[in-house]
């Protein structure tokens, strides 16, 4: 089975609590904005496997990952 390529990362601002676990995993990709919510600043700065790890590190599952066809692959 071929690995799914990540096409889009979405952060649900209602779920995000600013835990910054995504930033601990990928500081080049994620940052907190002025409301202490995570935002994606440079998704191309990491490989798909590490992006998925960052999403999985979120305690509230606020980072939603889609493949290139738009199918949700996490959570």
N, C-alpha and C positions, 0 to 999 in steps of 0.2 A: 504494500500500500504506500502510495506517495504521500510525503508529508504535506500538510496544508500550508500554503503561503499566507502570511498575514497581509490582509489588504487594508484594514482600517482598525484603528483603536478609538474607542469612545469612552469618555469618563462621565458616568452618571453623577452629576453635581449634587443631587439629592442624597445619594448614598455616601459620597466622599466625606470623610470626617477629618481629613488632613493628617492622617497617621504618618504619611510620608514614607511608607515602606517601599513604594514604587521608586521613590527618589533614592533610597538607600541601595536599591538594586541597580537602577539606571539613572544616575544624576544628569547624564547628557541628554536624556529623552524627556524626563518629567521634571516639573517644578511646581511650587505652590504659588498661586496668584494672591492678590491682595485680600481675598476672602478666605485664605488658608485652604483652598481647594486645589487638588492636583490638576494640572493642565499638561497637554502634550506639546513639547516645544520642538522636538526634532526626532520623529519616529525613525528616520533613516540612520540614526546614530547607533543602532543596535541590530543584532541578528534576531530572527524570528524566535528562536529558542529562548533567548534572554528576555525578549519582550513578553513572552508567555509566562516566564518565571516572575517577572515584575507584576503582571496582572494577578497571578496566583498568590502573590505576597500580600495583596490588599485584604485587610481584615473584613471589609464590608462588601467585597466583590463589586466594587464600583467601576472597575476597569473591564469593559466589554470588548472582546476581540472578535473580529470578523475576518473570514478568508477573502480571497480575491473575488469570489463570486457573490460576496455579501452574506454568506451563511455565518451565523454566530458559532464560534468554536470554543469560546470560554466567556463566562461560566456556563 
